[in-house]
Amino acid sequence: MEGLEEEKRIWVPDEAEIWKLAYVVQRQEGAGTVTVEPLEGGEPFTVKIADTHGFDASHTRDLDDAADLNNLHEGPLLHLIISRFKKDKIYTNVGGVLISVNPYKFIPNLYTLKTSGGQAAAATGAAVASPTAVASQGDASDAVVGYGPHVYSVAEGALEAMAPSVTGSIKNQSVVISGESGAGKTEASKHVMRFLINQSMKKDSHAAPNLTQLVREVSGGNSDRGSLVIHRSSLGPLVPCSETLTPPRPRTSRLTTLCPRVFLSAAGGDLRGSAVSATSSANKRRGSLIAAGATVDPVGTSTSTDIESKLMQSNVILEAFGNAKTVRNDNSSRFGKYIKLQYNEQGRMMQANTMHFLLEKSRLVSLANKERNYHVFYQLCKGGMELPYADELYLQDPTKFRLIAQGKCVTISDEVDDAADFALLDQSLQECGLTVMEEDAIWELLAALLHLGNVGIETTNIKGAEHSKVVSASEVPVALIAELLGLEEDELQKACTYHEMHNTVHGAATTIHVPLNKEQATNSIEALIKFIYSELFSWLVAKINQAHGSSRKTFPSFIGILDIFGFEIMKHNSFEQICINFANEVLQQQFNQHIFVLEQEIYASEGLDWSQISFRDNQALIDLIGKKPKGLLIICEEHVKLSFKRAPDNSALLQTYHNTHSKNEFYAKPRFKDPAFVVKHFAGDVTYQVAGFIEKNRDS
């Protein structure tokens, strides 16, 4: 092997460290092997020369940029990252890529913002970084002077690349944050926004912000493992922005107050026209937890500085309603979001728009062991007890509610105070422009969902048909649950226990209400819970967009931030995981395109001397999952259509998968006869349990 004659050290594979340095003892030319001795001492051993890599003196230097390593390969790259990590240098550049490793401890001033003079503008206390991060920022020259390798460098690179060129052209930017579950993607996106907010404020000579107060650190880096990719490129908008909803009307049902779109139960119960006048004391407007009677600026009148402040407050809201504890991450994002920050000609942030997608609705009704439902439910149970009308919400300890207790994990750790987080959430909702009436309606809706998860189903036989009825399984009557939803009891009963069918006979429209059996009624209740929460989440995002100044007015440039859930390999992988992992496969392809394909095309066009870099193209894997007409998700969609005519048959779905893809190199049957299939992803093989695939896809 080249380099063995000149150098007595080489890189050899190691089971524990992946790669390690060793001394060359003797070469066996005919056998194609080499005998080596570990640098730290130990017995010599023999390895194949083909499995080794050459050593260069640069491999032991402490470099900010791994691209400065000669003969760069996996061994010296890992060695550099680990050696810097041990010195609390968690960030390392690799050309236009930034790698970050979680220090699992406090590092002072890691995220201190600096003024143009180099002094600290604000220090953060929660300086726990993301676990492993990769950030593409275009050219290595984009790095910020004073920060060195840092996530702030990515944000600064986006700002510089967005600025008008000498020709006056503007290149919109996108920062893509992806990686394994628990990698700290949400924390990274907050640090990117924090830096951009700070830079924008410098553009406003009238703004004298207290950055320590403005940038409230939340969640403190609960991530615990995985890899993270942050990629900045000159892309247009990755997804269309969600439309703004009109402000709600007071004194109507909770469903229509918070969600102007039609609420229609998946079971067929029609909730349209159910805007019942609220008459009970439970529906009277009370003061909120923190600043009762405080006035809130009308939506649309916020200054640009307010937008920047509310961007940080919105993180609190989105994490409360969209994050949950999993077995891998105490603060796992269970949805994806794309935030579009729009700038004026002077480089001042003027408005922001958030689009969300793939909220994990199944978590609302089914929890794995040692996992929690969404944070907000536990915060409400603990902090909501201090509300002046708490007794009318019938709140109890989280262990009393099936929806949030079934994971047998109602607390995260001693460091997480759900009651204090509820107070912070309440304040953030106010600062993002929600009225007291709207906040009250949110707590009532959430309390109703908790109680709805505790109800039971009674059945009776009427004329040979099984009829169901929702009954209370606790001291909270069904009528009070309906009242919290702003409905009459018979409306809630109808939505949960009947399927509404529409038909046209001789040109006349008819409606038939088909009674549901116990299993169907249970599924209907769960579908209603998921539907209401999903609509509430969408409504909250729309309110946040209003607070961020989102309107039809457009500005000349923007920076988009994509924060997507990470790749997951769980003990039990279902429909949610294949959707999440499919999205990450597409992002991996995007990363490959920009890092390998486009860069090599530039080298070729400029006539540079370069060698072809091979990488694993995952297009065939993407086709396996999503390409028409035989992709896994496409086949599942066809079975969903059949399920409306007959009971869902996930076994038939699995058999179709096996018959269609058994010869695909990225598909495999499990070793044992489990109702599952295996996809050989870029990040590793994942076994998916097919149970529930059709039902979950139909619900989505």
N, C-alpha and C positions, 0 to 999 in steps of 0.2 A: 504493500500500500504506500502511496506517495506520502512522504514525510517520516516514515518509520526509520529510514537510514539516518536522516539528519537529526531527528529528535528522539530522545530517550523516553519521553512521556507520550502517552496516547490516551484517548477517551475510550473506555470500554463500557458495555452495558452492565447495569447493576440492578438487581431485583428490588432493592430498597430505595436507592437514590436515582434510579433510571439510568443515569450516566455518572461515572466517576473517573478520576485520573489514576493512571497506573504507570509504573516503570516497565519499559521493555527489557525482558531478561534474555529471551532468545526467540529467533524466528525459525519456523519449520517451513521451508520453502515448498517442498513437495506436497505437504499436507495442507498448505494454505492457512496455517494457524500461527499464533504467536503466544509465547509464554510471558506472563506479566506478573508483577508484584504490586499490591496496593501501596499507594503513597504513604498511608498511615501505618504500614507494616502488615504482616500477615503472611499466610502461606501463598506461594505462587500458584497460578492457575492458567489454563490454556483457553483461548478464545479464537474464533475464526477471524482472520484478518478482515474479511468482508463486513464483519459486524462492528468494526472499530472505526474511529475517526481520528484524524490528525490533530496534533496540538500546536498552538502558536503562542508566543510569549504574551500576546494581547489578551489571551484567555484568562489570565489571572489579575488583570488590571481592574480597578474600580472605575467603570465608565458610565456616564450619564446616558449614553446612546449605544445600544448593543450593535448598531450598524457599524460602529467603529472597530468591531472585532474582526480580525482577519480569519478567513476560513470559518465563517459563521455556520454553525449547525446547532442541533438541539442541546448537545452537551454543554458547551460554553455559555449558551444562552441561559439555561437553567442555573448553572453555577453563578453567573453574574447576578441573576435575580435573587437567589438565595443569599449570597454574600452581602448584597446591599440590604436585603430584608433584615439580616442580623445586625445591621448598623442603623436600623430604623429609617432606611431609605426605601420606602415602599413603592416609589414610582421609578420606572425605567423606560426610556424611549427605545424603540427599535425603528429607526428612521421616522416614518410618519405614524408610528404606532406607539401608544402609551400603555405600559403594563403596570398594574397595581396589585399589591398583595396585602391582604388584611393583616394588620399588626396585632390584633386581639389585645390591644392595650391603648392607653391614652398616649398620644404623641403631642406635646405642647406646640401650639402655633402652626399645626399642620395646615389648617385652613384659614389662617390669618390673611385678611385682605390687605393689600398694600396700596398706598397712595402713589401718585406719580413721583413723589420724592423718595419713595422707598420705605416710609414709615408704615407701621401697622394701622389700618383703618378700623378694624374690628377683629377681635379674636373669638374663636369659638371654643366652647368647652367640650363638646362632643366631637372629638377629633378622630374617632374610630373610622378607619377608611373602609372602602369596599374590599371584599376578599381579593379576587383576581380580576384585573381589568385590562382591556385592550382598547385603545382609543386611536382611531385613525384621524389625523388632522391635516391631511393633504401633504404639505411639505414639512420636513423637519425644521425648516427655518421659521415656521409659524410659532415656535415655542416662545413663551413670554419671558423676557429678560427679567430676572429677579425671582421667578418661580422655578425655573428649571423644569425637569420632567414633572408634570402636575396636571390634574384634571382642569385646572384653570387655564392651562396652556391651550387645551382644546377649545375652550370657550373663546379665548382671545383670538385664536386662529380663525374661528368662525366669524368674529366681528371684523377682523382685518380683511378676510376674503370677501365679505359682503360689501365692504366699502366701495364706492364708485371708483372705477379705474380711470386712467388718464383719458380714456375714450368716453367716459361717462357711463359705461355699462355697469350693471349691478348683477352680481351672482348671488341668488338666494342660497342659503345654507341649511343643511339638515344634520343634526347630531343624533346618531342612531345608537341606542344603548341596549345591548342584549347580552345574553350569557346564561349560565346555569341558574337554576332557582337558588336563591340565597346569596347571590353574588354581590348584592348591594347596588343594583341598578337604580332603584328609586333614590337612594342616598346620592348617587353620582349625579342624577338629573337635578336634584336640589342644589348641589354644589355648582353645577353649570348655571342654573338660573340665578343663584345667589351672585355669582361673578358678573353675569350679564346685567343684573339689576344694579349692582354697584357701579359698573361702568356707565350705565345709562344715566344714573343720577349725577354723575360728573358733568353730563352735558347740560344740566339744568342749573344755571347760576343762582336760581331762586331757591333751590332745594338745599336744605341743610339737615340731612337725615341723621337720626341717631341709629347707626347701623346695628349696634348691639341689640337695640330694641326691635328694629325692623326685622332682622334676620333671626327669628326665634328658632333655635335648633330643636327639632322634634325627632323622636324615635332613636336617636343616638347610635345608629349603626348596629342593629341587631343581627345583621347577616352573619352567617357562620361558615360558608364554604362556597365553592364554585368558581366559575370564570365569567368575566364580564367584558363585553365588547362595546366600546364607544367609538362610533365612526362618524366623522364629519366630512361631508361632501357637498359639492355644488349641485344639489338636487332641487327640484321644485317641490311642491307640497306632496307628501307621500300619500295623504288621504284627504278627502274633502272635509271641510270643517262642518261641525254640526250646526244646525240652525238654532236661532234664539227663540225661546218660547215666550209667549206673552205673559205678563204678570197675572197671577191667579186672582179670582174673585173671592171675597171673603164670604163666610157663612154658607158654604156649600159642603157637600160630603168631602171627607178627607181624600177620597180617590180623585175626584174631579178638581179639588182645590190644588193639590200638588202636581197632578199630572193631567194637563189639559187634553191630551190624547185620550181616545176611548179606552176605558178599562173593560176588557172582555175576558172572562175566565177561560182558561184553556179547556175547561170541562164543558164549556158552552153556555154557562150561566151569563145572562146579559145584564151587565151593570150600567148600561147606558140609560141616561135619564134618571139616575138614582141620586140626584143632588137633593138630598133631604135636608130640610131646614133644621139646623142644630138648635135644640131647645133645652137640653139638660145643662146642669152646672158644669159638666165636664167639657162642654163646648164654649164656655165663656173664656174670653181672652184674659190671661193672667200675665204677670210680669215674668221675665226670664230669669235664669239663675244668677247671672252676673250683672248687672246694670238694668234692673227692672225699670221700665218706662223710658229707657234711653232712646233717643231719636237716632235714626239711621238715614244717611243721605240717600235721596231717591236714586234708583238705578239710572245710570247714564249721565250723572252729574259729576262723577269722580274725576279728579285731576290725574295727570299722568303719574305723579308721585303716588297717588292712591292705588293706581293699578299695580305698581311695583310692590307696594306693601301687601296688597290683597293676593298677589301671586304667592307669597309665602304663606299667607293664611289659608289659601286654598289647599296647600299641601296637607294641612292638618285635617281638613274635611275629607279629602279624597282618601287619605290613609285610614281614617276612622271607618268610612263606609266601604272601602275597597280592599283593605288589607286584613290579613288574618294570620294566626299562628299555625304553621305547619310543622311536621316533624323535622324539617330541615332549616326552618327560618322563622324566628319569632315575629317578624313583621313582613310577611311575604305579600307582595302585590298579587291580587287575584284578578287583575284586569290589565289591559294595555291602554296606554294613552299617548296621544300625539299633541304636543303643545306648540302652537304657532305664535311666536312673538313677532309683532309687526313694528317696523321702525320708520320714522320719517326721514326726510332728506338730511337732517343734521345728525342722524344716528341715535335719535332719542326713542326709547321704547314707548309706543303709543297705545297699543292694545294687545290683548292675548286671547286666543281661542283654544279650548281644549276639546279634543274628540276622544271618546273612550270606545273600547270594543272588547268583546269576549269576556264580559263579567262572568265569573264562575258561579252560576246560579245553583248548581247542585249542592254546593256547600251550605246553602241555606237550610236544607232538609236532611242532609246526610253528611256525617263527619267521621273521619277515620280516627282511630284511637290516638290519643295524645295531641289532637288538633282542636282548634277553636273555630267558631263561626266568625263573622266579621266583628272587628273590635267594638263597633258602636253598640252592639247589644249588651256587652259586658259593661261598657262605660255607662250606659243608661241604667242598668240594674244597680250599679254602685253609686254613681253620681246623681242619678235621677231621683234618688231618695230625698235629696235636698230641695227639689222643686216644690214650690208652694202648693201644688196640686198633685203631689206624688200619690196620695191615697186614691185619687181618681184614675190613676194608671194601673193600679193593682200590681205594682212591681214587687218582686221578691228576689231572694238570692238567686244568682245564675243557676245554681244546682237544681232549682225547682222547675226550670223550663227545659223541656225535652230538646228543643231545637239547638240550644247552646250548651247543653250538659252531656249530650250523648258521646262526645269525644273524651269524656272523663278528664277534662283539662280546662277548668274555668278561669285559672290564673296563669299568667306567663312566667313571672319571676317576682322576687321581692323588689326589684328595681322598677317594675311597671305598676303604676298606681292608676287603676281604671277610673276611680272617682276624680282624681286630679285631671286626668285626660279628658273626662267629660266636661269639666269646667273650661278647659282650654278649647274644646270643640265648640261649646256654647258661645264663647267669646269670638271665635273665628267665624262662626256663622253670622253673628251680628256684624262683624267688621266687613264681611263680604256682602252685606246689604240685605240679609233676610230679616223680615219683620218678626215681631214677637208672635203674631198670629201664625206665621209660617213655621216658626220653630216649634210652637205648641203642637201644630198638626203633625209635624215629623215625629215627635215623641209619642203622640197618640197612635200613629200608624205603626211604629216599631213595637210599641207595647201590644197592640192588637195582633201583630204577627207572632209575638212570643206566646200569647194566650191561644192563638189559633193552632199553634203547634202542640198544645196540650189537650185539645178536644178529642173526644171519642166518637165512634160511629155506632148507632143502633140500627138494626134492620128489622123490617116486618115484611110479611108476605101478603100482598094485596092482589087478589085475583090471579094468583100464580106467578106474579112478578115480585122480585125482591126490591123493596124500597128502603132507602137509607135516610137517616136523620142525624144531624150533628148534635151531640150532647156534650155537656160540660163534664170534664174529668177533674175539675178542681172547684174551688169556691167561686170562681168567676163565671157567671152565667153566659150563655151564648149571646143573649140579648145585649149584654154589656160589651162583649167583643164587637158585635155589630155596631154598637153606638160609637166605640172608639174609631171605627172605620167610617162613621158618618152614614151608616145604613140602617134600615129596619131589619129586624131579625129574619123575617121571611125572605128578604132579598138575599141575605147571606146564605140562608138555607138553600135557596133555589140555585145560587151560584155554585154551591159545593156538592149538591146531591142530584142535580139534573143536567142532562146534556141537551142543549138546544139545537134543533135541526130545522133548517129552512128549506121549504120546497115550493114549487110553483105548479099549481094544478089548473089547467084551462086558463092560464094567464093570471090567475089570482095567487098571490103570495100567502103561504100558510106557514105557521110555526108550530113545531111539535116538541114537547118537553119529554125526553126519555129518562126514566128514573135510573139511577146508577146503583150498582151493588156496593157492598162494603169496600172491596178493593178499589173499585173505580172511584168511589167517593173519597177515599184516602188519597189516591193519586190526584184527584181534582183539588183537594185542599192544598196539597204540596205544590201543585202547579200555580194555584192562586197566590200562595206565599211568594214563590219565585217571581211571579209576574209583577206583583205589587212592589216588591223590593227593587226589581230591575227598573221599573218605571220611576220609582222614587230616585234611584241613582242617576238616571238620565236627566230627571228634572233638576237635581242638584247641580249637575255639570252645566246645565243651561243657565242656572242662576249664577254660577261662578263666572261663566262667560259674560253675562250681563255686567257683573261687578268688575270684570277686566276690561270693560269698554268695548266688548265685541259688538260690532255693528256691520252694516253693509258698506261702510266706508273702507276703502282699501288704501294701503300705504305702499311706497315704492319697493320696500324690501322686507324680508323676514328671515328669522332663524327658527327652524323647526326642531323640536326635541322629541324623539321617539323613545319612550320607556316601555319596553315590552317584557312580559313575564319570561322567566328563564327556562331553559331546557330542563325537563324533569324526568327522572327515573325513580319512581316510587316503588314501594313494596307492592302496591296494587295500582296499576295504571289503567285508566278508562278513557272514555271519549274526550274528556277535558285534556288529558295529557297528549293525545295524538294531535289535537288542535294546536296546543301550545308548542309541541315539538315540530309540527309542520311549519308554523310561523318562524321558528328559529332556523329551520333548514333553509327557508327562503332568504332569511337575513344572512345566513352563512354564505349563500351563493352571492348575495350582494357584496359581502366582504371580499370574497374571492375575486369577484369581477373588478373591484376597485384596487385591491392590493396587488393582484397578480396580472390579470389580463390587461387592464388599462395601462398599468405602469410599463409592462413589457412592450405594449404598442407604442408608447412614447419613446422608449429606448430605441426601438427599431426605426421610428420616423426621424429621429435625430442622428441616426447612423452610429450610435454608441456600440462599443464592443461589450456584449453581454451574453450570458449563457441562459438557456431555457430553464425556467424554474417549474418543476412538476408539482402539481397539487391535486388533491382528490376533488373531482368535479361531481357535485351531488345532484345534477339535473335528473339523472335516472331515478334517484330516490324521491325527488320532488314529484316526478311523473307518477311513481308508484302510488303516492298518497292522493294527489290532486288532479291528475290529468284526465280529461274526458276521453272515452266514455267508461274506462275501466279502473280509474283510480279508487282507492279505498273509500275516500269520502264520497265520491260520486256513486259508487255502488250502495253505500249506506243511505244516500239520499233516495235512491230508487226503492229501497226497502221501507223507507219512511212513508213514501206514497202508498205502498201496499198496506201499511199498518193502519191507514185510515179506513180500510175495508175489512180488515181482520186483525186479530191480536198480533202484536209485534212478535217476530220470531228471530231472535238473535242467533239461534243455532243455524238457521237457514242462511243468515248473513255470513256467519263464519265459514260455512261450507262453500258459499259463493267465493269468498276470499281465497280459500284453499284451492278451489278449482281454477280460479283465474290467475293466481300469482304464485303457485307452488314452485315454478321454475325461475322466478325472479331472484336475482342474486342478493337483493336487499330484503327479501321476504323469507320467512321460515315458519314451520310448524313448531310448537313447543315440544320439548323432549318427551313429556308425558301427555296423555290425552286430556289436556285441560281445555276448557272452552276459551281458547286464547290464540293469539298469533304473535309473531315476532317481527319487528322492523329493525333492520340494521342501520341505525342512524349514524350521522357523522360523529356524534359525541358518544356513541355506544349503542349496544343492542338493548331494545326495550320490549318487554313482553306485555301486550295489551289484553286485558280481560274483556271479552266481547259483551258480557252481560250489561244491559242498560244502554248500549250504543244507540239503538233505534229510538228509544224513549228520550234520551238526552238530545239527540240530534233533532228530533221533532220539536222538543221544547225550545231549542235555540233558534 
